[in-house]
Amino acid sequence: MTENPLVIAPNLKRRLSGVTATVVRLIPVQARMIAICATGPGLPAGLPHIPLIRAATMPRDRWRVWHARRNTEMLLGLVLTRLLRRKYRLLFTSASQRRHSGYTKWLIGRMDSLVATSAKGAGYLDHPARVIHHGIDTEGFAPPEDRAALRESLGLPVGDLLVGCYGRIRAQKGTGDFVQAMIALLPSRPDVTALVMGRATEKHQGYLADLKWQVEKAGLSGRIRFLPEVPVDRMADWYGVLDLYVAPQRWEGFGLTPLEAMACGVPVVATRVGAFEELIAPETGTLIAPQDEAAMRTAVADWLDNPDALARAGDAARDHAVLNHGIESEARALVDIYRELLARP
């Protein structure tokens, strides 16, 4: 199928990013539905893939789809079609929730079809777009069979309530907002432990050091734990040990972590950024304004102080994720668009 693909998804960035992760997650699922492959650097060896030179020299025997997710990929699509005369229909997925530059608008205006990952994101586009939410692997992200045993194996307190905040550690991600809320809440709740997991790049090492200092100063070093980033294939375990997940972002393009937590049976407190308002239902968690520490404290406390409601919300979160946000649904919706583009006269 990779020798003569109908759809090519470029990844023109070597460093791992959310876009790269999307390509890696989707293509194996879509490959069961249509002949699709990736092209570009930094992709796993087992992923259906062709060299860039092959993408640029595809025979003109039929139409194909070029599915771009970055400006560079839109530009290359235009080079392939306008200069090299390859027969590609150009599709762009926008995850952004901000005003586009003039250059980006120019590129978007030359695409054959558009997808936005959220309704809010679609509102920033000057052209009609189909809204398709990201999905997740609800088999890989699932509640553990034995949460107590899993906690014990990871060196976590078995009897405590565990609250987690995972992802890049920086101000934009709201890590400090979460830590401040935990510093305020934990002294009166001796049975609660908070987990902060993720990586701080060199630029944000000082930010992380300051957060650790605040926790130490509050005498909570053993109860607000800073954990190193783990591989993607281990993340389901770290969601599965939680009772509550907090997504405190100040800004976000889409944001998969609440979906991953919900699929693992964990309710969520999240800020009203990215696609969170479109992903989280009242029975699965609470939405708050970004950078509102008082609202975060209240929302987290309401869940932690009501274990029965917390358990019911965990069950509802799992059901909601499986019913509405499986990766198969995202893959199928995109494949439908591919087929529409391929069928155009």
Secondary structure, DSSP 8 states (H G I E B T S, - for coil): --SS-SEEEE---SS--HHHHHHHHHHHHHTTTS-EEEESSS--TTS-B--HHHHHT--TTS-EEEEE-SHHHHHHHHIIIIIS---EEEEEEE---S---HHHHHHHTT-SEEEESSHHHHTT-SS--EE----B-TTTS---S-HHHHHHHTT--SSSEEEEEES--SGGGTHHHHHHHHHHHGGG-TTEEEEEE----GGGHHHHHHHHHHHHHTT-TTTEEEE----GGGHHHHHHT-SEEEE--SS-SS--HHHHHHHTT--EEEES-TTHHHH--GGGEEEE-TT-HHHHHHHHHHHHT-HHHHHHHHHHHHHHHHHH-BHHHHHHHHHHHHHHHHH--
